[in-house]
Structure formats: structure tokens, C-alpha cells
Amino acid sequence: MSLIENLQWRYATKKMNGAKVPQEKLDYILEAARLAPSSSGLQPYKIIVISDKALLEKIKIIANDQSQITDCSHLLVFAAWDEYTDERVSKVFNYIMDERSLPRTAMSDYKESILNLYATEGKEWEAHHAAKQSYISFAMAIAAAAEQQVDATPMEGFNSKELDELLKLTGSGYKSTVLLPIGYRDEENDWLLNMKKVRTPKADFITEMNMENTATLQVSNEA
């Protein structure tokens, strides 16, 4: 199927059947997430893969008792940097330069400009920025899962502080941002399965803009 057909097929699965996702499909989804773009190529996030049932039971409590947590095949926990530091950014740039057989100083000026820019925004902004980068990878994982006909349920409904403590992320430089249980739909018990997929109409979702209608919008706003 095409990407559009895959995205039309997928939905936020409300009830999973516990069946296992084959390793090759899991690997495919994770590789798509790894290949996602990120600001300046820093990839300030990682994915924690959990299939241990005892641990999932504990996470379920933290995630508002959502059944997909324990009925899924694997739970993908996306975790992002809590701040940008010289050490972290330098490690990434050094790796990139080494992989490209370039001197580590080749992009020193650019690296310093990033650090200086981010430093003016503050640590809270930095953590938020890194979290937004993780969502790009998260979206790629969802699309890849749909391509593999694997169900996935995006989840923000969890206590991130408690999850960070449970997964030993507290003090590690990472904070959990979003969850993605993957598995297979329970066709007999998922109330959402046969519901029509509804999205914002194209006419409301897409605005084509040029200099002429920009000027018209400005006049309208001033009025």
C-alpha cells in the first residue's frame, strides 16, 4: 500500500490483543525512528523498548490504567535531553565528524553558535526544544508501524515524573516525553476499530499563501 493508504488504515488502537510483533518489524520501526530528522542533526533523544510484563504493569498504573500498556507487544518510551550542554553537543559533533572522516574542528564555529543561541533561551526552553525533536522521531515510528501493518497508540496521558523515577531516568539527563505501545488490534473488543476516520477538511487545514493574499490578510487584521 502507499503511505497515504497506510495512514488511512491506522488509528489510535484502543484495545490490543497481546500478540507479539515480529523482531524484524520492530527493528524496522525503530530504524525509521532513528533515521528521523532533528534540529542540527543532534538527535537529543532516545527510545527505551519495554516488553517485560511486570514492568509494563507498573507503567500501566502511571499511565492512567490504559490497557494498551500491558496488552501491547512492545512499549516504546521516547525520552529527550533535559538540556543542551557543551559535552553532549560536542559528543554528537565529534561523532559526525569522525564518521565523515573530517577534522573534529570542521564545524566548531557552528557548534558554538548553537550552544550560544540555546544558552540565551534557558534550560526550560532547551528541554522543550529537545522534546519537540523526539516527536519528529515519534511520528516516523507511527508511520513505519502503519507501513508494517502494526498497530500503535500515541500516548501523552502518563505521569512523566513517576515514569522517569521508575525507569531510572531521573538525574540521567533524560526526561520521558511520549509513549508508543505497538502491537495488534483486538478486533472484537476495540470500540474505535469500525469508526470513520475523521480529520480536519483540507479547505480548513491547508492555506496557500502568496504576497497578494498576505497583504489582504494584513489589511483585514488591521481593520
Secondary structure as GFF3:
##gff-version 3
##sequence-region A 1 223
A	DSSP	alpha_helix	3	9	.	.	.	ID=ss1
A	DSSP	alpha_helix	23	34	.	.	.	ID=ss2
A	DSSP	three_ten_helix	39	41	.	.	.	ID=ss3
A	DSSP	beta_strand	45	50	.	.	.	ID=ss4
A	DSSP	alpha_helix	53	62	.	.	.	ID=ss5
A	DSSP	alpha_helix	68	71	.	.	.	ID=ss6
A	DSSP	beta_strand	74	81	.	.	.	ID=ss7
A	DSSP	alpha_helix	86	99	.	.	.	ID=ss8
A	DSSP	alpha_helix	108	121	.	.	.	ID=ss9
A	DSSP	alpha_helix	123	147	.	.	.	ID=ss10
A	DSSP	beta_strand	151	152	.	.	.	ID=ss11
A	DSSP	alpha_helix	160	166	.	.	.	ID=ss12
A	DSSP	beta_strand	174	183	.	.	.	ID=ss13
A	DSSP	alpha_helix	202	205	.	.	.	ID=ss14
A	DSSP	alpha_helix	211	222	.	.	.	ID=ss15
###
